Amino acid sequence: MSFDNLQQILDQRKQRSLYRRREILQSPQSPKIIVAGKTLLNFSSNDYLGLANHPRVVESFKLAADEYGVGGGASHLVNGHSHHHHELELELAEFCNRSRALLFCSGYMANVGVINALLGKTDAVFQDKLNHASLLDGGLLSGAKFQRYLHNDVDSLEKKLVRSTANRKLVVTDAVFSMDGNIANLPALADKALQHNAWLMIDDAHGIGVLGETGAGCSELYKLSEQQVPVLMGTLGKAFGTSGAFVAGSDALIETLIQFSRTYIYTTSMPPAVAAASRTSLKLIQKESWRREHLQLLISRFKSGCEQLGLVLLPSDTAIQPIMIGAEHTAVAISEKLSSLGVQVKAIRTPTVPLNQARLRVTFSAAHSLDDLQQLLAALATVVKEIKFEYPY
């Protein structure tokens, strides 16, 4: 069987400026990275607190690797549940003010596993239009009646909840939307879910470690309890600087996931050394609040700088700051020009975002300095003079 038709599709993707290419990273994640031999100022990482290459986190990984080896060796339910896995779960539960927590190998596996463990064909799942692909896939794979409500629109959600006669109802939302940077109206969503006897699940991948007084994320930011947000998912590969994810909630929820979540049961556990490194990251998150404070300073000054340059930003107060461009080919051209100036900011295009709503997704880290920020703004000022930034919406 020929793959000619696949090649045609790939060629069309290139012509539409939608083709994606992998670049080879030749350095640790940090404000300055080496890609294909070139040093770039990095504004495309999710390492929000600058912990991915922190000496204490690296040292914890090395020590645990010496003690436990590299691989988890088995699933958690066979003999892959190490001391570091167990302690990390206890510490994450306390950190998030939840009864228990359960580790998963990735946020994608957590989201798919949770939704499929909780819902079946007689149930319904309600998802924000801009939810992450892992949440959407989890809903579609569950077999439950799948419904999407308008972005961050509580009235749109309520209309669908009112009409539903499903046995179980699960409302699912990103806490911080990964491509827009805005935060869901979680208090209102929690109220509506409770009113209509539904569970609320939030994916706080981009909030955990960054938002809230102690960094415990959006549920802490809005002071939402386990009853208001019964299913809380967070990732370790972003602000924690390590890898994996967790789900936090009641004892009944966690035991249900242990018994029924296929993406938990049927996979090898994360390396124990990753769990040990994550425990150190958690300590740094709790102790070094200056990281969150510095991050907010960078965000504030960047927004002011973009306003002076006449750039259109989406309304975001998080580390995710999208500069709206519009046309896919223009976003790619701007990203390439910035790279030539020594700054990496990736172009985000359809299908990740709607067609003709391409953007430069600028992400900040607490490891960035104010000088790094000025270099970014200077590069953007240069590009503004050479390439037309015109977002038509």
C-alpha positions as CSV (number, residue, x, y, z in Angstrom):
1,M,0.0,0.0,0.0
2,S,1.4,3.4,-1.0
3,F,1.9,6.3,1.3
4,D,1.6,8.8,-1.5
5,N,-1.6,10.2,-0.2
6,L,0.0,10.9,3.2
7,Q,2.9,12.7,1.5
8,Q,0.3,14.9,-0.3
9,I,-1.2,15.9,3.0
10,L,2.2,16.7,4.4
11,D,3.0,18.8,1.4
12,Q,-0.2,20.7,1.8
13,R,0.5,21.4,5.4
14,K,3.9,22.9,4.5
15,Q,2.2,25.2,1.9
16,R,-0.2,26.5,4.5
17,S,2.6,27.3,7.0
18,L,1.3,24.7,9.4
19,Y,4.2,22.2,9.2
20,R,5.9,21.5,12.5
21,R,9.6,20.7,12.9
22,R,11.5,19.4,15.9
23,E,14.6,21.3,16.9
24,I,17.4,19.6,18.8
25,L,18.1,21.1,22.2
26,Q,21.7,20.9,23.2
27,S,21.6,22.4,26.6
28,P,19.5,22.3,29.8
29,Q,16.3,24.3,30.1
30,S,17.3,27.8,31.2
31,P,16.9,31.4,30.1
32,K,19.6,30.8,27.5
33,I,19.5,27.6,25.5
34,I,21.5,26.1,22.7
35,V,19.5,24.9,19.7
36,A,21.3,23.4,16.7
37,G,24.5,25.1,17.8
38,K,22.9,28.5,18.3
39,T,22.5,30.3,21.6
40,L,19.0,31.7,22.1
41,L,17.2,33.6,24.8
42,N,14.4,31.2,25.7
43,F,10.9,32.5,25.9
44,S,9.1,29.3,24.9
45,S,9.6,27.0,27.9
46,N,7.0,26.1,30.6
47,D,9.8,26.1,33.2
48,Y,7.9,28.9,35.0
49,L,9.9,28.9,38.2
50,G,13.3,28.0,36.8
51,L,13.6,24.7,38.5
52,A,14.2,22.3,35.6
53,N,18.0,22.7,36.0
54,H,18.1,23.8,39.7
55,P,21.2,22.3,41.4
56,R,19.3,20.9,44.3
57,V,16.7,19.3,42.1
58,V,19.4,17.7,39.9
59,E,21.3,16.5,43.0
60,S,18.1,14.9,44.4
61,F,17.6,13.1,41.0
62,K,21.2,11.8,41.1
63,L,21.1,10.6,44.7
64,A,17.8,8.7,44.1
65,A,19.1,7.2,40.9
66,D,22.1,5.8,42.8
67,E,19.7,4.4,45.4
68,Y,16.8,3.1,43.2
69,G,18.3,2.9,39.7
70,V,16.7,4.5,36.7
71,G,13.5,2.8,35.7
72,G,10.4,2.3,37.8
73,G,10.5,-1.3,36.7
74,A,6.8,-2.1,37.0
75,S,3.4,-0.5,37.4
76,H,2.4,1.0,40.8
77,L,0.1,-2.0,41.5
78,V,2.8,-4.6,40.9
79,N,6.1,-3.4,42.6
80,G,6.8,-0.1,41.0
81,H,5.5,2.1,43.8
82,S,8.7,3.3,45.6
83,H,9.2,5.2,48.8
84,H,9.7,8.5,46.8
85,H,6.5,7.9,44.9
86,H,4.5,7.4,48.1
87,E,6.0,10.3,49.9
88,L,5.5,12.7,47.0
89,E,1.8,11.7,46.9
90,L,1.4,12.5,50.6
91,E,3.3,15.8,50.2
92,L,1.3,16.9,47.2
93,A,-2.0,16.2,48.9
94,E,-1.0,18.3,51.9
95,F,0.3,21.1,49.5
96,C,-3.0,21.2,47.7
97,N,-5.1,20.9,50.8
98,R,-6.7,17.7,49.6
99,S,-7.3,14.3,51.2
100,R,-5.0,12.3,48.9
101,A,-3.1,12.5,45.7
102,L,-2.2,10.0,43.0
103,L,0.8,10.1,40.6
104,F,0.5,9.7,36.8
105,C,3.3,9.5,34.2
106,S,2.0,12.6,32.3
107,G,-0.8,15.1,32.4
108,Y,-2.2,13.6,29.2
109,M,-2.5,10.2,30.9
110,A,-4.0,11.7,34.0
111,N,-6.7,13.5,32.1
112,V,-7.6,10.6,29.9
113,G,-7.5,8.2,32.8
114,V,-9.6,10.2,35.2
115,I,-12.4,11.0,32.8
116,N,-12.6,7.4,31.6
117,A,-12.6,6.0,35.2
118,L,-15.4,8.3,36.3
119,L,-17.8,8.2,33.2
120,G,-19.5,5.8,30.9
121,K,-22.2,5.7,28.3
122,T,-25.0,6.8,30.7
123,D,-23.1,9.8,31.8
124,A,-22.3,13.3,30.4
125,V,-19.2,15.4,30.2
126,F,-19.2,19.2,29.8
127,Q,-16.1,20.9,28.5
128,D,-14.9,24.4,27.8
129,K,-14.4,25.1,24.1
130,L,-10.7,25.9,24.6
131,N,-9.8,22.9,26.8
132,H,-6.5,21.2,26.3
133,A,-6.5,18.3,23.8
134,S,-5.9,15.7,26.5
135,L,-9.2,16.8,28.2
136,L,-11.1,16.7,25.0
137,D,-9.7,13.3,24.1
138,G,-10.5,12.0,27.5
139,G,-14.1,13.1,27.1
140,L,-14.5,11.6,23.6
141,L,-12.9,8.3,24.6
142,S,-15.1,7.9,27.7
143,G,-18.3,7.1,25.7
144,A,-20.2,9.7,27.8
145,K,-22.4,12.3,26.1
146,F,-19.8,14.9,25.1
147,Q,-20.8,18.6,25.2
148,R,-18.8,21.8,24.8
149,Y,-19.8,25.1,26.3
150,L,-18.7,28.5,25.1
151,H,-15.3,29.6,26.5
152,N,-15.4,30.6,30.1
153,D,-19.2,31.1,29.7
154,V,-21.0,29.9,32.8
155,D,-24.5,30.7,31.3
156,S,-23.7,28.5,28.3
157,L,-22.7,25.7,30.7
158,E,-25.8,26.0,32.8
159,K,-28.1,25.7,29.8
160,K,-26.5,22.4,29.0
161,L,-26.5,21.2,32.6
162,V,-30.2,22.0,32.9
163,R,-31.1,19.9,29.9
164,S,-29.0,16.9,30.9
165,T,-30.6,13.8,32.3
166,A,-27.3,11.9,32.6
167,N,-26.6,9.7,35.6
168,R,-23.2,11.3,36.3
169,K,-22.2,14.8,35.2
170,L,-18.6,16.0,35.0
171,V,-17.7,19.6,34.2
172,V,-14.2,19.8,32.9
173,T,-12.0,22.9,32.4
174,D,-8.5,24.1,32.2
175,A,-7.7,26.4,35.1
176,V,-5.2,28.4,33.1
177,F,-5.8,28.1,29.4
178,S,-2.5,27.1,27.8
179,M,-2.7,29.1,24.6
180,D,-4.6,32.2,25.9
181,G,-3.1,32.5,29.4
182,N,-6.4,33.5,31.0
183,I,-7.9,31.9,34.1
184,A,-11.2,30.1,34.2
185,N,-14.0,31.6,36.3
186,L,-13.6,28.7,38.8
187,P,-15.8,30.1,41.6
188,A,-18.8,30.4,39.3
189,L,-18.2,27.1,37.7
190,A,-17.9,25.4,41.1
191,D,-21.3,27.0,42.1
192,K,-23.0,25.8,39.0
193,A,-21.6,22.3,39.3
194,L,-22.9,22.0,42.8
195,Q,-26.3,23.4,41.9
196,H,-26.7,20.8,39.2
197,N,-25.3,17.8,41.1
198,A,-22.2,17.7,38.9
199,W,-18.5,17.2,39.7
200,L,-16.0,19.8,38.7
201,M,-12.6,18.7,37.4
202,I,-9.9,21.3,36.8
203,D,-6.6,20.9,34.9
204,D,-4.2,23.2,36.8
205,A,-1.1,22.3,34.7
206,H,-0.2,26.0,34.3
207,G,-1.3,27.2,37.7
208,I,0.3,24.7,40.1
209,G,3.5,26.1,41.6
210,V,2.8,29.6,40.1
211,L,-0.5,30.9,41.4
212,G,-1.9,31.2,44.9
213,E,-0.2,32.5,48.1
214,T,1.9,29.3,48.5
215,G,1.9,28.3,44.9
216,A,-0.8,25.7,45.3
217,G,-2.5,26.9,42.2
218,C,-5.9,28.2,41.2
219,S,-7.9,26.3,43.8
220,E,-5.8,28.2,46.4
221,L,-6.0,31.4,44.5
222,Y,-9.8,31.3,44.7
223,K,-9.9,29.4,48.1
224,L,-11.9,26.5,46.6
225,S,-12.3,23.4,48.8
226,E,-12.2,19.7,47.9
227,Q,-16.0,19.8,47.9
228,Q,-16.1,22.7,45.4
229,V,-13.3,21.2,43.2
230,P,-13.5,17.5,43.8
231,V,-11.1,16.6,41.0
232,L,-7.8,18.5,40.8
233,M,-5.1,17.7,38.2
234,G,-1.7,19.2,38.3
235,T,1.5,18.6,36.3
236,L,5.1,18.3,37.4
237,G,6.7,19.1,34.1
238,K,6.1,22.8,34.2
239,A,6.6,24.9,37.3
240,F,8.1,21.8,39.1
241,G,10.6,21.4,36.4
242,T,10.5,17.6,36.5
243,S,8.0,15.2,34.8
244,G,4.7,13.6,35.4
245,A,1.4,14.6,36.9
246,F,-0.9,14.0,39.8
247,V,-4.6,14.0,40.7
248,A,-5.7,15.2,44.1
249,G,-9.1,14.7,45.8
250,S,-11.1,12.6,48.2
251,D,-10.2,9.1,49.4
252,A,-13.1,7.8,47.4
253,L,-11.8,9.5,44.2
254,I,-8.2,8.3,44.6
255,E,-9.3,4.7,45.4
256,T,-11.6,4.7,42.3
257,L,-8.7,5.8,40.1
258,I,-6.4,3.1,41.6
259,Q,-9.0,0.5,40.8
260,F,-10.4,1.7,37.4
261,S,-8.1,4.2,35.7
262,R,-6.5,2.3,32.9
263,T,-3.7,4.9,32.3
264,Y,-2.7,4.4,35.9
265,I,-3.0,0.6,36.2
266,Y,-1.5,-0.5,32.9
267,T,1.7,1.5,32.7
268,T,5.1,1.5,34.4
269,S,5.6,4.0,37.1
270,M,7.7,7.2,36.6
271,P,11.3,6.7,37.6
272,P,11.7,7.0,41.3
273,A,14.5,9.6,40.8
274,V,11.9,11.9,39.1
275,A,9.6,11.6,42.1
276,A,12.6,12.4,44.4
277,A,13.5,15.4,42.3
278,S,9.9,16.5,42.4
279,R,9.9,16.4,46.2
280,T,12.8,18.8,46.2
281,S,11.0,21.1,43.7
282,L,8.0,21.1,46.0
283,K,10.2,22.3,48.9
284,L,11.6,25.1,46.8
285,I,8.2,26.2,45.6
286,Q,7.0,26.4,49.2
287,K,10.1,28.1,50.5
288,E,11.1,30.5,47.7
289,S,8.1,32.7,47.2
290,W,10.4,35.3,45.5
291,R,10.2,33.2,42.4
292,R,6.5,33.9,42.0
293,E,7.0,37.6,42.9
294,H,9.7,38.1,40.3
295,L,7.6,36.3,37.7
296,Q,4.8,38.7,38.3
297,L,7.2,41.7,37.9
298,L,8.4,40.3,34.6
299,I,4.8,39.9,33.4
300,S,3.8,43.4,34.4
301,R,6.7,45.1,32.7
302,F,6.3,43.0,29.5
303,K,2.7,44.0,29.2
304,S,3.6,47.6,29.6
305,G,6.4,47.3,27.0
306,C,4.1,45.6,24.5
307,E,1.5,48.3,24.9
308,Q,4.2,50.9,24.0
309,L,5.0,48.9,20.9
310,G,1.4,48.7,19.9
311,L,1.3,44.9,20.1
312,V,-2.0,43.1,20.8
313,L,-1.9,40.8,23.8
314,L,-4.7,38.6,25.0
315,P,-5.9,39.5,28.5
316,S,-3.6,37.4,30.7
317,D,-1.9,37.9,34.0
318,T,-0.1,34.6,34.0
319,A,3.3,33.6,32.7
320,I,1.6,32.8,29.3
321,Q,1.5,36.0,27.3
322,P,0.2,35.5,23.7
323,I,1.0,38.2,21.1
324,M,-1.8,38.0,18.5
325,I,-0.6,37.9,14.9
326,G,-3.5,36.5,12.8
327,A,-2.1,34.8,9.6
328,E,-0.2,31.6,10.1
329,H,2.6,32.5,7.6
330,T,3.1,35.9,9.3
331,A,3.5,34.3,12.7
332,V,6.1,31.9,11.4
333,A,8.0,34.7,9.7
334,I,8.1,36.8,12.9
335,S,9.2,33.8,15.0
336,E,12.0,33.1,12.5
337,K,13.1,36.7,12.5
338,L,13.2,36.8,16.3
339,S,15.4,33.7,16.2
340,S,17.8,35.4,13.9
341,L,18.0,38.1,16.6
342,G,18.8,35.5,19.2
343,V,15.4,35.2,20.8
344,Q,13.2,32.1,20.7
345,V,9.4,32.6,20.7
346,K,7.4,30.0,19.0
347,A,4.5,30.6,16.6
348,I,1.3,28.8,17.6
349,R,-1.0,28.0,14.7
350,T,-4.1,26.0,13.9
351,P,-5.2,23.3,14.9
352,T,-3.8,24.3,18.3
353,V,-5.6,27.6,18.0
354,P,-8.4,28.6,15.6
355,L,-7.5,29.4,11.9
356,N,-6.2,32.9,11.4
357,Q,-5.7,33.4,15.1
358,A,-2.0,32.5,15.1
359,R,0.1,34.0,17.8
360,L,3.5,34.2,19.4
361,R,3.3,32.4,22.7
362,V,5.7,34.2,25.0
363,T,6.3,32.4,28.3
364,F,8.2,33.7,31.3
365,S,10.4,32.0,33.9
366,A,11.4,33.3,37.3
367,A,15.0,32.6,36.0
368,H,14.7,35.4,33.5
369,S,16.3,38.7,34.5
370,L,15.1,42.2,33.7
371,D,17.9,42.4,31.2
372,D,16.5,39.3,29.4
373,L,13.1,41.0,29.3
374,Q,14.6,44.2,27.8
375,Q,16.4,42.1,25.1
376,L,13.1,40.5,24.2
377,L,11.3,43.9,23.9
378,A,14.2,45.2,21.9
379,A,13.9,42.3,19.5
380,L,10.2,42.8,19.2
381,A,10.7,46.5,18.5
382,T,13.1,45.6,15.6
383,V,10.6,43.1,14.2
384,V,7.7,45.5,14.4
385,K,9.6,47.9,12.0
386,E,10.2,45.1,9.5
387,I,7.1,42.9,9.6
388,K,3.6,44.1,9.8
389,F,1.9,43.0,13.0
390,E,-1.8,43.3,12.2
391,Y,-4.3,41.2,14.2
392,P,-7.6,41.7,12.4
393,Y,-10.0,40.5,15.2
